[in-house]
Amino acid sequence: MINEPIHFGASIRRALTTALVIMGLVALNGSLAFAATSKAKTKRRIIPVTINKGQNYSITGVKEGTNPSPKVVNNPNALVLQHAPGRIEIVGADSGSWKINATLATGEKVTYVVTVKAAAPPQGTLIPVAAPTVIP
């Protein structure tokens, strides 16, 4: 009786198989959670920039071959944006703010928060008026 092989029933085999599958899924889920947290740790550095209307600002040291991705926060007419290899040129056109995501030559991903200040509020209005009366 001592040398007899141990025979497991079908229910015990299913239970062991289920336990192994669950342990594998837990291990896989843990590695996925670790990968997700390692990506979340790399936040973009935020660089605030404030310029006046009519003033220009140059962002140098931008990685060549990449394009900046601007996002309008307030007033789409606030900036004029031009990019060339290695730099981004900004000109303040009106009061407002934009966010510009860029990758530096070092590989660091940064966000420039550009705020344009106007010296005075806009004068007049752009609403069309009625045509003058015809002189007979």
C-alpha positions in Angstrom: 0.0 0.0 0.0 2.9 2.3 0.6 4.2 2.1 -3.0 0.8 2.7 -4.7 0.6 5.7 -7.0 -1.7 8.6 -5.9 -4.8 9.0 -8.2 -6.5 12.3 -8.2 -10.1 12.6 -9.1 -11.4 14.8 -11.9 -12.6 17.5 -9.5 -9.2 17.8 -7.9 -7.4 18.1 -11.3 -9.9 20.9 -12.3 -9.3 22.7 -9.0 -5.5 22.5 -9.4 -5.7 23.7 -13.1 -7.9 26.5 -12.1 -5.5 27.6 -9.3 -2.6 27.5 -11.8 -4.5 29.7 -14.3 -5.5 32.2 -11.6 -1.9 32.4 -10.4 -0.8 33.1 -13.9 -3.4 35.8 -14.4 -2.4 37.5 -11.2 1.2 37.5 -12.2 0.4 38.9 -15.6 -1.9 41.5 -14.2 0.8 42.6 -11.7 3.3 43.0 -14.6 0.8 45.0 -16.6 0.2 47.2 -13.6 3.9 47.7 -13.1 4.3 48.7 -16.8 1.4 51.2 -16.6 2.8 52.8 -13.4 6.3 53.1 -14.9 4.9 55.0 -17.9 2.8 57.3 -15.7 5.8 58.4 -13.7 7.4 60.2 -16.7 5.4 63.5 -16.6 6.1 66.4 -18.9 8.0 69.3 -17.4 6.0 72.5 -17.7 7.8 75.7 -18.7 5.7 78.9 -18.2 6.4 81.7 -20.7 4.8 85.2 -20.6 5.2 87.6 -23.5 3.6 90.9 -24.5 1.6 91.5 -27.6 4.0 92.0 -30.5 6.9 90.4 -28.7 8.7 87.3 -30.0 10.1 84.3 -28.2 12.5 81.6 -29.5 12.5 78.0 -28.2 15.8 76.5 -29.1 17.2 73.0 -28.5 14.2 71.2 -30.0 14.7 67.7 -31.4 15.1 67.8 -35.2 12.5 65.8 -37.1 9.7 66.4 -34.5 6.8 68.8 -34.8 5.5 70.8 -31.9 1.9 70.1 -31.0 0.1 73.3 -30.0 -3.2 73.4 -28.1 -5.2 76.6 -27.8 -6.3 77.3 -24.2 -7.7 80.7 -24.7 -8.0 82.8 -28.0 -6.8 80.9 -31.1 -5.5 84.3 -32.5 -3.1 84.8 -29.5 0.0 83.4 -31.2 1.8 83.1 -34.5 3.8 79.9 -34.4 6.6 78.9 -36.8 8.9 75.9 -36.4 12.2 75.2 -38.1 14.7 72.4 -37.4 15.9 72.7 -33.9 13.7 75.7 -32.9 10.2 77.1 -32.5 9.5 80.8 -33.1 6.5 82.4 -31.3 5.1 85.9 -31.8 2.4 87.3 -29.5 -0.5 88.6 -31.7 -3.3 89.1 -29.1 -4.0 88.3 -25.5 -4.6 84.7 -24.7 -2.8 81.4 -23.9 -1.6 78.2 -25.6 0.1 75.0 -24.6 2.9 73.8 -26.9 4.2 70.2 -26.4 7.7 69.7 -27.7 10.5 67.2 -27.5 13.9 68.6 -26.7 17.2 67.4 -28.3 18.0 65.6 -25.0 14.8 63.5 -25.5 12.9 65.2 -22.6 9.3 65.9 -23.3 8.2 69.4 -22.2 5.1 71.6 -22.3 5.5 75.3 -22.8 2.5 77.3 -21.4 2.6 80.5 -23.3 0.6 83.5 -22.1 0.3 86.6 -24.2 -0.6 89.9 -22.4 -2.0 92.8 -24.3 -1.1 96.3 -23.1 -4.7 97.5 -23.5 -8.1 96.0 -24.4 -9.0 96.0 -28.1 -10.4 99.2 -29.4 -13.6 99.4 -31.4 -15.6 96.5 -32.7 -15.7 94.3 -35.8 -19.4 94.2 -36.0 -20.5 95.6 -39.5 -22.6 98.7 -39.5 -25.1 99.9 -42.0 -23.9 101.5 -45.2 -24.1 105.3 -45.4 -27.0 106.9 -47.1 -26.7 107.7 -50.8 -26.2 111.4 -51.6 -28.7 112.4 -54.4 
